[in-house]
């Protein structure tokens, strides 16, 4: 797995004492971005970013550990401190600033079937149950890294729409920003796992239609929605590139496409950013 370190990245190394150094793939990031953290040094340590624990894996190189910081789509601009705590460091901690910049992703206006805007009490209760279930899934953290290598786009030969983060106006009514990336493709086009992971959801939901969620470990999840068919079962461990379903138009849609989303430690991030920073 290759990490896209910037030119002159060595200048971004921050000493933390006791032979420990911290390096970031970038120190300035947009909401929805992904930052790779690399810590080099002896002994154990912990990390916290924005009040959430950071989950590291050991690199092939001895004494090197890495982690992913997910910057939520709704993160306000400003500096968020990454706090590294280790025995022997000055005051037992080291603070590394990550600057979140302001970005305007634009507006997306769509027309969808009326039943997905004016919900019946039954449909509202169902949608609320499903949203709660997803939040419970994303709150879980598998302690080991299940993926190996970089992440890939789940539909081959199809260009993404580039609509991550756009504020949506559905049938004239404001809705939450688009927290995934759409891949317009013909119905039946194969959808594959972006990387190795365990199936933690494989069923039909009200808004997202036929839906699959993969747990890749360490708080990283990928989400595949609006599928025509589902090719996996809950509990199954799938390899990178394995079929998870086929493109469709189930749920709240305007046409055939795959909606692909990523969560890192519950943060809504751009799937294309994950592909960019972790290459095969």
Buried (B, 14 or more C-beta within 10 A) or exposed (E): BEBEBEEEBEEBEBEBBBBBBBBBBBBEBBBBBBBBBBBBBEEEBEBBBBEBEBBBBEBEEEEBBBBBBBBBBEBEEEEBBBBBBBEBBEEEBBBBEBEBEEBEBEEBEBEBEEEBBEBEEEBEEBBEEBEEBBEEBBEEBBEEBBBEEBBBBBBEEBEBBEBBBBBBBBBEEEBEBBBBBBBBBEEEBBBBBBBBBBBBBBEEBBBBBBBBBBBBBBBBBBBBBBBBBBBBEEEBEBEBBBBBBBBBBBBBBEEBBBBBBBBBBBBBBBBBBBBBBBEE
